[in-house]
Amino acid sequence: MNLLLGARTGVFRGDPEAAEDPVRVLDSDRVLRVRTFGPRVYAATRGGLYRSLDSGRSWTHIETPRPEVYSVLEAPVGERLYIGTHPAHIYVSEDAGETWDGCESLQDLPSREEWYTPRHRNESHVRALRSAGGERVVAGIEVGGVHLSEDGGETWTERRQGVHDDIHHVLVRSVDEWVASTGNGLYRTRDSGRSWTRLDDGGDRRYFREAFAYDGRLYAAAAAGPPATWDGPKGTDAALYESCDGGDTLEPVEYAGSPGGFVLSWAAADGEVYAGTTDGLLLHREADGWFGVGSVPAEIGSLAAVE
């Protein structure tokens, strides 16, 4: 098993058990998401969408309606391809990206005029796309909240009440249970977004980028503030948390590179859990803690396991 590391300078590929550091297999603009669906791997980047059919060894650029692709989803796998872009639009293809149709009803949601922030050119983007089973698609907007389609993107319902609207990632644990990582807290819903509960304590570290679940355990990490603050005297001032009760309690754990390195991404490979940090360090969860096993010369914003 190998790992694909999505970074600011492209995608890197490597064996986490090997001594050598990963090698770059895609030279691109900043990679926002690397995701696998069956034999296909996608890299969503600020310079477009890329697909690999050989576990990330080689890549093909796919033409998309907008160049800045922040998220990608196949659902059902092998049948329908979605992308989320900047500005915040969702497009769907039923012919593997040859042609695209816009999910125009997303633009008609009551809160649409509120989806903007000065730090993103007074616009927003679809940072998360996840399947919640069948025709159900969950979208997370930075900045704009969480929204649900139950018909494959034809129509959308707002599920943003009670969750901070700066959505970085949505982890779908089951049809109804989702965990949202936001710029101000970690939130969970158990009723498909109709109501939300904040899981973190709202303390000094409240900027969450991504949560991950594996083998009954929930993983999350938080920094003291957004990226604009990371060059300060304390750096990211980050913490890593684990939970064995679905997030009801978050226990801080030690890890290599803390507190300066903030965990941005997660993946499981061969029954082992890995994480990537702002410092470009690849971490491995061992019995007695988190240890570095490799690095790349840029932050690891996304991770995916491939054969």
C-alpha positions in Angstrom: 0.0 0.0 0.0 1.2 3.5 -0.8 0.1 7.0 0.2 -0.6 10.0 -2.1 0.2 13.3 -0.5 -1.6 16.4 -1.8 0.6 19.5 -1.3 1.0 23.1 -2.4 3.3 21.9 -5.2 1.4 18.9 -6.5 0.9 15.2 -5.5 3.6 13.0 -4.0 3.6 9.2 -3.8 5.4 7.0 -1.5 5.5 3.8 0.6 5.1 4.8 4.2 7.1 1.8 5.3 10.1 2.7 3.0 13.0 4.8 4.1 12.8 7.1 1.1 10.7 10.2 1.2 7.8 10.4 -1.2 8.4 11.5 -4.8 6.4 14.0 -6.8 4.1 12.4 -9.4 2.0 15.4 -10.3 3.4 19.0 -10.7 0.4 21.3 -10.2 -1.1 24.2 -8.4 -2.1 23.8 -4.8 -3.9 20.5 -4.2 -7.0 20.8 -2.1 -8.2 17.1 -2.2 -6.8 13.8 -3.2 -9.6 11.1 -3.3 -10.0 7.6 -4.5 -13.1 6.0 -6.0 -12.6 2.4 -7.1 -9.6 2.3 -9.5 -9.8 6.1 -10.1 -7.8 8.7 -8.1 -8.6 12.4 -8.4 -6.7 15.5 -7.4 -8.7 18.6 -7.0 -6.4 21.6 -7.4 -6.5 25.4 -7.8 -5.4 24.7 -11.4 -8.1 22.2 -12.3 -9.1 18.5 -11.9 -6.7 15.6 -12.5 -7.4 11.9 -12.7 -5.1 8.9 -12.4 -6.0 5.3 -13.4 -2.7 3.8 -12.2 -2.8 4.5 -8.4 -1.3 8.0 -8.8 1.7 7.2 -11.0 0.5 9.2 -14.0 -2.2 11.9 -14.3 -4.6 13.4 -16.9 -6.1 16.8 -16.7 -9.9 16.9 -17.0 -11.5 20.1 -18.5 -13.9 21.6 -16.0 -16.4 24.6 -16.2 -14.3 26.5 -13.7 -10.5 26.2 -13.1 -10.4 26.3 -9.3 -11.6 22.8 -8.1 -11.8 22.5 -4.4 -13.6 19.1 -4.0 -14.5 16.0 -5.9 -16.9 13.1 -5.5 -18.0 10.0 -7.3 -21.5 8.9 -6.2 -22.6 6.3 -7.0 -19.0 5.2 -7.6 -18.4 4.8 -11.3 -21.6 6.5 -12.3 -21.7 10.2 -11.5 -18.8 12.6 -10.9 -19.2 15.9 -9.0 -16.9 18.8 -8.5 -17.1 21.8 -6.1 -15.4 25.0 -7.3 -14.4 28.5 -6.4 -16.6 30.6 -6.7 -19.1 28.2 -5.0 -20.7 26.1 -7.7 -21.3 22.3 -8.0 -21.1 20.6 -11.3 -22.0 17.0 -12.2 -20.9 14.7 -15.0 -22.4 11.4 -16.1 -19.8 10.7 -18.7 -16.5 10.8 -16.7 -15.9 14.5 -17.1 -16.5 14.8 -20.8 -19.5 17.1 -20.2 -20.8 18.9 -17.2 -24.1 20.3 -15.9 -24.4 22.8 -13.1 -26.4 22.2 -10.0 -28.2 25.5 -10.4 -30.6 25.1 -7.5 -27.6 25.4 -5.1 -27.5 29.1 -6.2 -31.1 29.6 -5.2 -30.7 28.8 -1.5 -31.9 31.5 0.8 -28.4 32.1 2.3 -26.6 32.3 -1.0 -25.9 36.1 -0.8 -24.1 35.5 2.5 -21.5 33.1 1.0 -18.4 35.4 0.9 -15.4 36.5 2.9 -12.8 39.1 2.2 -9.9 36.6 2.5 -11.3 34.6 -0.5 -11.8 37.6 -2.9 -15.2 38.2 -1.3 -16.4 34.9 -2.7 -16.7 31.3 -1.3 -15.9 27.8 -2.5 -17.3 24.3 -2.1 -14.7 22.8 0.2 -16.4 19.5 0.9 -18.4 17.0 -1.1 -19.5 13.8 0.5 -21.9 11.0 -0.2 -24.4 10.1 2.5 -25.7 7.1 0.7 -27.9 6.6 -2.4 -28.7 10.0 -4.0 -27.8 12.0 -0.9 -24.9 14.4 -1.3 -23.5 16.7 1.4 -21.8 19.9 0.5 -19.7 22.1 2.8 -19.1 25.7 1.8 -16.2 27.9 2.9 -17.8 30.3 3.9 -21.5 29.3 3.6 -22.4 26.3 5.8 -23.6 22.8 5.1 -26.2 21.8 2.6 -27.9 18.5 1.5 -29.2 17.2 -1.7 -31.3 14.0 -1.6 -31.7 13.7 -5.4 -28.2 13.7 -6.7 -27.8 17.5 -6.8 -31.0 18.4 -8.5 -32.4 20.2 -5.4 -30.7 21.4 -2.2 -31.8 22.0 1.4 -29.8 24.2 3.9 -28.5 22.3 6.9 -26.5 25.2 8.3 -28.4 26.2 11.4 -26.4 25.6 14.5 -23.0 25.0 12.8 -20.3 27.6 12.1 -20.5 28.6 8.5 -16.8 28.4 7.7 -16.8 24.8 6.6 -13.5 23.1 5.8 -14.5 19.4 5.8 -17.5 17.2 6.4 -16.9 13.6 7.6 -19.9 11.4 6.9 -19.8 8.6 9.5 -23.3 7.3 8.6 -26.4 8.4 6.7 -27.4 10.7 9.5 -24.2 11.3 11.5 -21.7 13.9 10.1 -18.8 15.7 11.7 -18.0 19.2 10.4 -14.6 20.8 10.8 -14.9 24.6 10.8 -12.9 27.7 11.3 -14.5 28.0 14.8 -15.1 24.6 16.3 -15.8 20.9 15.6 -19.5 20.0 15.2 -21.5 16.8 15.0 -25.0 16.1 13.7 -26.9 12.9 14.2 -30.0 13.9 12.3 -28.6 14.8 8.8 -27.8 18.4 9.8 -31.2 19.4 11.2 -29.4 20.1 14.5 -25.7 20.3 15.5 -23.7 19.9 18.7 -20.3 21.5 19.2 -17.7 18.9 20.3 -14.7 21.0 21.2 -14.6 23.1 24.3 -14.3 26.4 22.5 -10.9 27.1 24.1 -7.8 28.5 22.6 -7.6 26.0 19.7 -10.7 26.2 17.6 -9.6 26.2 14.0 -10.3 22.7 12.7 -9.4 21.6 9.1 -10.3 17.9 8.9 -11.6 15.0 11.1 -11.1 11.3 10.4 -12.6 8.1 11.7 -11.1 4.7 11.7 -11.6 1.5 13.7 -14.0 3.1 16.2 -11.8 6.1 16.9 -12.3 9.7 15.8 -9.3 11.9 15.1 -9.2 15.7 14.8 -6.7 18.5 15.1 -7.0 22.2 15.8 -4.8 25.3 15.5 -5.1 28.5 17.6 -6.1 30.5 14.5 -6.4 30.6 10.7 -3.5 30.5 8.3 -2.9 34.2 8.5 -1.7 33.8 12.1 0.6 30.8 11.6 3.7 33.0 11.0 3.5 34.5 14.4 5.7 33.7 17.4 3.7 30.6 18.4 3.3 29.3 14.8 0.1 27.2 14.5 0.1 26.4 18.2 -1.8 23.3 17.3 -3.1 20.2 19.2 -4.1 16.7 18.1 -7.1 14.9 19.6 -8.5 11.4 19.7 -11.9 10.2 20.8 -13.2 6.7 21.5 -16.8 7.8 22.1 -17.6 9.5 18.8 -16.4 12.9 19.8 -18.2 13.3 23.2 -14.8 13.6 24.7 -11.6 14.7 22.9 -8.4 13.7 24.4 -5.2 15.6 23.5 -2.3 13.4 22.5 1.4 14.1 21.8 2.8 14.0 18.3 6.0 14.7 16.4 6.3 18.3 15.3 3.8 19.7 17.8 2.8 22.4 18.5 4.3 24.1 15.4 3.0 21.5 12.9 -0.8 21.4 12.5 -2.4 18.2 11.2 -4.3 18.9 8.0 -5.1 15.5 6.6 -5.5 11.8 7.4 -5.6 8.4 5.8 -5.6 4.7 6.7 -3.3 2.2 4.9 -2.9 -1.5 5.7 -4.7 -1.0 9.0 -2.5 1.9 10.0 -3.4 5.6 10.4 -1.3 8.4 9.0 -1.5 12.2 9.1 0.0 15.1 7.2 1.0 18.4 8.7 1.6 22.0 7.7 5.3 21.4 8.0 5.1 18.6 5.3 5.7 15.9 7.9 4.0 12.5 7.4 3.0 11.0 10.8 2.2 7.4 11.7 0.1 6.4 14.7 2.1 3.8 16.6 1.2 2.1 19.9 2.9 4.7 22.0 2.2 7.9 20.0 2.6 9.7 16.7 6.0 9.6 14.9 7.4 11.1 11.7 7.9 8.6 8.9 8.6 10.9 5.9 8.3 14.5 4.6 7.7 16.6 1.6 8.8 20.3 1.0 5.3 21.7 1.5 2.3 21.3 3.7 0.3 18.1 3.3 -3.2 19.3 2.7 -4.7 15.9 1.7 -3.9 12.2 2.0 -5.2 9.1 0.2 -4.2 5.4 0.3 -3.6 3.5 -3.0 -2.3 0.1 -4.0 
